[in-house]
Amino acid sequence: MSTRSTASAGTTRYRYQAADAQGTMTRGEIDAASAEAAVDLLRRRALWVIDLEPTTTSAVPTAAVPPVSTSSGHLLDRIARRTTDGHESLAILTRSIATLLASGVPLERALAFAASGETDPRWQGVFLGLQRAVTSGESLSQAAGRVESLPRAYAPLLAAAEASGSMADTFARLADDLEHRSQLRSRVRAALVYPTLLAAASTVGTLVILVVVVPRFAELIAGAGGTVPASTQLLTGLSTLLSRFGWLLAIALMLAGTALRQSLQDAPRRRRWHAARLRLPLIGRFEREQAASAYLSTLAVALESGVPLLGAMSLARGTVGNTDLVERLLRAEVEVRDGGAVSQALAGSLPALSTRLLEAGEQGGALAPLSRRAAAAATDQVQRAITNAVALIEPVMILGFGGVVGFVALALLQAIYGINASSF
């Protein structure tokens, strides 16, 4: 269903996405003097706006606008879906449900909209199952608790929303949290793109030199005779090893990786490995800050949704992947259960700035807002840690690859000089 209005002078054309009272998706364009006026016009048509943005060109009469191809629009939607991660798609759907609920659309219709054909296929079946469960009389939180693909905090937060009657606000907070995590992941991926490409190019370049260039040069040296320097012997020996037994080395690395993964299935060994990672200079700081960001963000969402403090801490603990930190956080919950302060209990697990903010929140009776500020501060620290790591890794990799090329050039030049010397 799509509508298009005729423009008049002094108006702007807006592209909108909305839903009717039955939850049916509607896309189209409308001309209005402002965004508020466009929303008001759509409300009069019993449409609840989900997305509204001005078109790239100024409003023109309808006759001058070429028709929009529906098939190409669906193709662009599919491409966009493939380029977004699961949390980003889930955040969009959660935000849409929050908007519909705040506009008075029943929960069943809002879930039906999330399960419509316009939805990311990764979540379409999930929300279709939730909609059927709610229609049959089951609570949304119970149905969401059976879906493993949803974040761990999703179902408990919905249960708190059902008890307090703040379903729309809780969906909005969940959308904020999912968007926050998706943005953080996007920043991490964007920062690691160049180092990854540089590492791949350096590895491929080194292998080409050792496997292709050096063997041919070694044949020339062997045919010319003369004394071969030690550096050249080392280089040719390494080249021969890779050429003849490189496949064995690849298999050995694969087996070693498999054995490492199997060994980490043991809980005590995995905890020691995670604890060792936290002590590494750059990786440890990054992992600690990232865990703090996820923990504090979920803690803030849970507290704002009315979840008790210990329950909120338990939900937030589920977002941390490092088992050593998880055990520390579990001990912190025990300390809080025994009457201790949250900031003191988390002092050894979270960064100092985060615990200071939590302490201020406890003293001022605003733990939830200060938890969100602490999460934002931890996210900033993650970004700084990534920037510093990339700034250090890039020159190290460049120098490393340059050192390999320099050693190869030196070894080959020494061999050439040796052959020339022996010919006189």
N, C-alpha and C positions, 0 to 999 in steps of 0.2 A: 504494500500500500504506500503510495507516494503522492504528494500534492505539490503544486507549483502555483505561485501567486504572480499576478501581473504587477510589475514595479511602477511606481510613480515618482515624480521628481522629489528629491530631498529624502529618499528612503534608502535603506541598505538591504541587500539581499543576504539572508542568513540560511545556512544549511543546518538542518536540525535532525535529531534522532529522538523519537518519543515513543511512548506506549499509551494505549487506551486503557479503559477500565478492565478489559479482559486480558490485559498483558500482551496484546498483539503489537509487534514492532512496526513502527511507522517511520519512514525516511522521506525527506522532501526539502523544499526550499520555500521561504516565506519572506516577504518584504515588509519592513517596519522601520520606524524612525530610530529605534534603539533596541538593544538586546532585551531590556525590560518590556518594551512594547511587544516584541516578538513572543516572549514567554506568555504575556497576557492574552495575545491573540490565540495562541495554541491552547491555553487553558480554556478559553471560551469554546473551543472545539472538543473539549473533554480529553485533551492530550497532555500527558505529563512529560516534561522535557527531561531528557537524559543527557543530551549533548547539543550544544548550540555554538556555532562559530560563523563569522562572516565569510562569504566567498571571497576568492582572491581578486575578483573583478567587481567593479561597481555595478549597481542594479541597472538592468536594461530591460526593455520590453520582452515579453516571452517569445515573440516571433523571432527575435534576433538570437535566441539561445538555441544551439543545436541540441537534439535529444540526447539523453544520457543512455549509454549502452548498459543494460542490466548485466549481461554476461561478463563484460569487462570489469564492472564493479565487483561482482562476485570473485573474479580472478584476483583482483587487487586485494580483496579481503582475505583470500586464502594465502596469498603471499605474505601479507602483514601478520597473519596468525603464525605462520611458520617461522617468522623472524623474532617472535616474542617468546620469552620463557614462560613456564607454567605459572609462576607466581604473578607475573605481570597480567596474564590473561585472567587469573583468578581475582586479582585486584579490580580489574575492570568490571567483571561480573558482580563482585561484591558491592562495588560502588553503585552499579545500576540497581541492585536490589534495595540498597539503602535509599536511593532516590525515589524509587517506586513506593516503598513503605512510608516514607515521609510525606508522600503526596496522597496517601490514603488508599493505595492499591492493596487489596488483600494479599496475604502471604502466599497463598497458592498461586495467584496470578503472577506475582513477582518471580516465584521460582519457575513457573512455566515460561516466562520471558527469558530467564537465564538458560533454560533448556531448549530454546528455539533454534531454528536453523541458522541464525546469525551467530550463534555461540561457537567459541573455539571447540572443535571436536574433542579435545582432551578433557573438557569439563561438561560437555553436553549430556553424556550419560549419567554423570554424577548428579547434576541438578535435576534431571528427569526422575531419577530414583528418589531424590529428596522430595520432589513435588508429589509423586505418587504416595510416598509415605505420609506426608502431611495431609493429603486428601483423604487417606484411609483412616485418619484420626490419630496417628502417631505424632509425638512431639518432634520438632525439627532437630533439637539437640540430640535425642536418642538416635534418629536416623543418621545424623552427621557423625555420631560417634562410631558407626560401623564402617565409615568410608576412610580407608587408610591413606588415600592420596591427599586428603585435606590436612592442613597443618594441625598439629596436636592440640593447640589452644582453641581451635575453631568450635568444637562441640561444647566444651565447658563454658566458654564465653556466651554461647547461644543459650545454654541452660540458665546462666545468670540473667541474661536479657529476658528470657521467658518469665522468670520469677519477678523481675522488677518492672516488666512492661516497657522496656527501652530497646526494642528490637531494632528499630531504624538507627538509633544512635550507635548500637553495638556493631551493626554491619558497617556503618561509616568508620568506626574506629578500626575494625578489622581491615577495611580497605586502605586506610592510612598506613597501617602496619605493613601490609603486603606491598604497597607501593614503595615504602621506605626500604624494605628488604630488596625489592627488585632493582631500585636505583643503586643500592650499594653493590649488588652483584654486577650490574652493568658497569659501574666505575671500576671494579676490580678487573673485569674482563677487558675493558678498554685500556687500562694501564698495562696489562700483561701482553697485549697483542704484539707490540714492537719487540720486547725481549724474546717472546716465543719465536717470532719470525727470524730474529737475529740468531737465536740458538740453532734453529733448523738450517738456516743458510750456512752457518759456520760448520755444522756437523757434515752437511752434504759437501761443502767445499773441501773439508779436510779428507773425507773419504775418497773423493775424486782424485785428489792429489796423491794419496797413498796407494790407491788401488789401480789407477789408470796411468798417471803421469810417471810416478817413480819406477814401476816395473819396466816401462819402455826405456827409460834412461839407464836403468841397471843393465839392460841388454847391450846398450852402446858402450858402457864402461867395461863390461866383460869382454866385448870384442876388441876394444882398444888396448887392453892389458894395462899394466902399470899398477902402482900401489894405491889401494883404496883407503881413504882416511877412516878413522873409527866412527866419526859422525855419519858418514855415508853408509858404512856397514850396519850401523844401528837403524838408519832409515830404511834401507833395503830389507833388512831382517823383519822390521815391523810391517813393511808393505807385503812381504811374502806371507807373513803370518795372517794378515787380514785377507789376502787373496785366496789362500788355500783353506784356511780354517775359520773364515769369517762367519760362515753359517753355524759352525759349532759354538762360536762366541755368542751369536744371537740366541741360539737355543739355551745356552747356559744362563744368559741374562733373563730369558723368559722363565726358566725353571726357578731361578733365584727369586724373581718377583712373585711367582706362585707360592714358593715356600715361605716367603715373608708374609704374604697375606694369610696363609694358613696358620702361621705361628701367632699372628695377631688376633686369631679367633679366641685364644686363651685370654681370659679377662685380666689376670695379674700381669701378664706380659704386655698386653695392650695398654694397661694403665702406666706401666713403666715407660713404654715408648711415648705415650702422650705427655707424660711428665718431662721426659727428656726433650721433647719438642718445645715445650714452654721455656726451657733454659737456653735455647738457641738465640743468638744475638738479634737477628731480624725476624725470623719466622716465629719465634716465641712471642715477641711483642705484637706482631700482626695478629696471630691467633688469639691472644688474650683480648686485644681490643675488639676484634670481630665478635668474639663470644660475648663480651660485655655489651656491645651494641644490640645484639639479638636478645640477650637476657633482659636488659632494661626496657627495651621497646615492648616486649611481651608483658613484662611486669606492669608497665604503665597502662597498656590496653586493658589488662585484667582488672587492675584497681579501678580504673575509670568506669568499667562495666559493672562494678559492684561485687566482684569476687573477693572473698576474705583474703587477708594478707598471706597466710600460709598457703592457701590454695593458689594465689597468684604467683608466689615464689615457686611452687611445684610446677605450674604451667610454664613459667619462664625457664626453669631448669631443663625442660624438655627440648628447648631450642639449642642447647649447647652440645656440641659433638665430642669435645675433649673429655674423656672419662675421668681424668685426674681432676679437672675443674668441676665435673659433675659431682664427684664425691665431696669436694670442698663445699659446694653449694648445698648438698644434702646435710652436711654437718652444720651449716649456717641455719638451715631450717630448724634443726633440732635446738640450736641455741635460741632462736627466736621463740620457739614453742615453750622454752623454759623461762621466758621473760626477758631475754636479751634484746638489745637494740638492733635494728636491721643493719644500720651502717657499720656497727662494730662487728656483727656476724659476717658481713660480706667484705670486711676490710682486707682479708688475705686473698680474696678471689677476684675482686674487681679493681680497676685502676683507682689511684688515690683521688683524682678529681671526681669520679663517680660516687665514691663513698662520702666525700664532702658534701656533694649535692643531696644525697640521700639523708645525710645527717641534718642538713638544713630543712629538708622536707619533713622529717620527723618532728623537729622542734617547732616548726611553723604549722603543723597539721595539714601540710599540702604534699604528701608523699607521692601521689600520682603525678601531678604536674612536674615536680622536681625529678621524678623518674624519667619522664619524657625528655626533660632537658639533659639529664645525664646520658640518655641514649643518643641524643643529638651530638653531645660532646664526644662520646665514644666513636660515633660514626666519623666525625671530623678527624679524630686520632687515627682511625683506620685509613682514611684518605691520605693523611700525612705519612703514615708508615709505608703505604704503597708507593707514594711519590719518592720517599727517601730510598726505598729498596730498589726501585727502577733506576733512580739516579746513580746508585752504586753498581747495580748489576750490568748496566749497559757498557760503561767503560771497561769493566773487568772482562766481559765477553769479547769486546773489541780487542783489548790487549792480548787476551788468550789466543784468539784466532790469528792476530798479527804475529804473536810469538811462534805459532806453529808454522806459518808461512815463512817467517824469517829463518827458522831452523832448517826447513826444507831447502830454501835458497842457499843458505850457508853450506849445507852438506853437499849439494850438487856443485856449487862453485869450487869447493875444496877438491872434489873428485876431478873436475875439469882441470884445475891447476896441477893436480898430481899427474894427470895423463900428459899434459903439455911438458912438465918437467922431465918426465921419464923418456920423452921422445928426443931430447937433446943429448 
